[in-house]
Amino acid sequence: MHEPRAVLRSMFEAAIAAADPARCVPPNLPEPPKGRTIVVGAGKAAASMAQAVERHWPGDLSGLVVTRYGHAVPTSRIQVREASHPVPDQAGLKAAREIMDLVSGLTADDLVLCLISGGGSALLSLPIEGLTLEDKQAVNKALLRSGATIGEMNCVRRHLSAIKGGRLAAACHPATVVTLLISDVPGDDPIDIASGPTVADPTTCEDAIAILTRYGIEASPAVMDVLASGRGESIKPGDERLAQADVRMIATPQMALEAAAGVAAQYGLSAHILGDAIEGEARDVGKVMAAIALQVAVKDQPFTAPCVLLSGGETTVTIRGQGRGGRNVEFLLSLGAGLHSHPGVYALAGDTDGVDGLEEIAGAYLAPDSIERAWDRGISIAASLTDNDGHGFFGALGDGIVTGPTLTNVNDFRAILITREAAENAV
């Protein structure tokens, strides 16, 4: 048996590589137009997507994309701006305004190539008239702490924005708009990737109000006025300004999991993809995955060891403690507590963009001896989970995973390796 940490890390790297813009952008580029080509975009992969476009585009082009601080790459014709994520800042606001200026006054002969990836909601922040950036920052922070799903958060964001919810595509009319999407959301719904700047939005201001109410979020009077008055209503399906909008999904969590499964096969392991769109509280998902892993290890059901259980999606963390957080490391804490140090069961969980929570740490590695090694350092896994301190726990063990900016994002990656040793110890 190969060293489990190396096997898991190889699968994680394959998942990331499957969504590399250098690989997935070129085959999806449209034909050049008669007129101008304007490139715009936002997201953690926006700069690397722009670089791939420049290297393969046969004609003239210009444009601007905005990405997360530290995620820029060299480009020559497309400007790259950096801004804050997950809470928007003035740099993102300025970039959004410039993008809207770039796509104004176009003709039917022109093409707008829009490069969208995860993180675009915060990076492409342009408050609707009557709101300030501070209003949006406050709502964003409250949503991030509330435990709301990514779909719920993006519904609210769309109705407070002057660029999301189809508004960017409407501003491009009558030009043709081709959007290349790298999905970071469960279900791969284009409206939820960066809050759908080029996609019609079937949700309403009333839906956004219901979400704020559900999570007990007290938004500012200005925010509530925009929603209650209907001024925040987004572009709806059937709007003629989106008639020339073409959306192309070029990388998804499922593709990443399939790439990881291919690596597992190279190691002689059967791989089972349990789902690419798993949501819910990270600690709850961890409990369920621990139960499934133990069923495999102890009962040979529903799979036989050695094998790998793969899953993706985007869990949430309702913050109650003062720890350093991260939904992937929170999942691993819960998983570890549920496995009870069962021999032969290992796991890796990480965000494919290289950032789990607010830390420049992708995720972590869990081994059967993790809890024991933590106790030797005076650290309790239960206390760490209570305090939402996954990064603190795994950092103390030297088991955090740091990739640096991966320049892509297809959401979370989770792999549980159940070795033959696990089954042998179940006897």
C-alpha positions, 0 to 999 in steps of 0.5 A: 500500500502506498503512503496514504497521505501521498495517495490522497494528495495526488487525488486532490492535485488531480481534482485541481488540475481538471479545472485548470483554465489552461486546459478547459478554456481553449476548447470552449472559445467562440468564433471571433466576431465581425466587430470588437471583442471585449473580455470581462470577468470576475472570480478566483480563476478570472486572471488565469482564464484571461491568460488562457484566452490571450494565448489562444485568441486569433484576433484583437481583444481588450478588456478587464477582469477582477480576481482575488488578491494574490491570484493575478497572473501576467496578461498583456491585453486584458487588464487584471485587477485584484480585490477582496474576497469574501467581503467586497471592498473599494477595489472590487467596486471600482473594477465593476464600474469600469467593466460596466463602462467597457460594455456600454455602447456596443453593436450587434457585431461585437462580442463580449466574452465573460469569464466567470468563476467562484468568488465573483459575487464578492469581487464584482460588487456594484451596489444598486442605486441607493446603497453603499458599499458599506451596506453590502459589506454588512449584509455579506458578513452577516450572511457568511456567519449565518449558516445560509447556503450559497444559493441563499446568499447569492439570491440576496446579493443579486437583488442588491446589485447593479451588475449581477442577476443578468444586469451585466449581460443586459448592459452588453445588448445588442452585442453577443455575450458568451460566458465561460463558467467554472462552477463552484456551486452545488448543482452547477446552476449558472445563476449561483456562480458569481450571482449570475451577472449574465444569466436571467434570474427567476428569484425575486426581492420577496425571496431575498427578504424571506432569506434575511428573515429566516436567518434573523439578519437585520439589514440596514433601512436602505437595504430593506427599502431596495428590497421592499420597494422592488427596486432591486428586481433582477433581469428575468427569463425571457428578457430580450436583452439576453437573447444573444447570451450563450452560457458554457460550463467548462469545469465543474466539481463532478469533472474534478471528482472524476479526475480524482477517481482516475488517480485512485484507479492508478493506485489499485483503489476502487473510487466511489463518488458519493455526490458532487453537490453535498450541502449542509453544516460541515460538522453534520456532513462529517458525522454522516461520512464517518458513519458511512466510512465505518460501515465500509470498514467494519461491515464491508457495506456498501463497498469493500475496502480498500476503497476511496469515498469521494465527494464535493459540494459546499458545506456551511459553518455556523460560527459559534466559537472564536477559532480560525474556522474553515468549512473543510477543516471543520468537516475533518474535525467532525469526521475524526471525532466520528471515526474514533481513531479507527485504524486504516481510515484516512482523509483529506478535505480542501478547497480547490481554490487553495483557501479554506475560510479566511486562511491561505490554507487549502485544508488538512489531512486526517489520520487514525493517530490525529486525535492521539497526537493532538492529546499529546499537545494538550489539544482536544478535538471536541473542544476544537470543534466547539470553537470552530478551530479546525485550522488551529487543530491541524496546524498544531499537528503539521497536517494543514495543506497549503497549495498557494493560489490554485487560480481555479475553483470547483468548490470543496474536495473530500476524500476518505481512504479506507485501507485493507488494514481498516477491514482487518482491524474490524474482525 
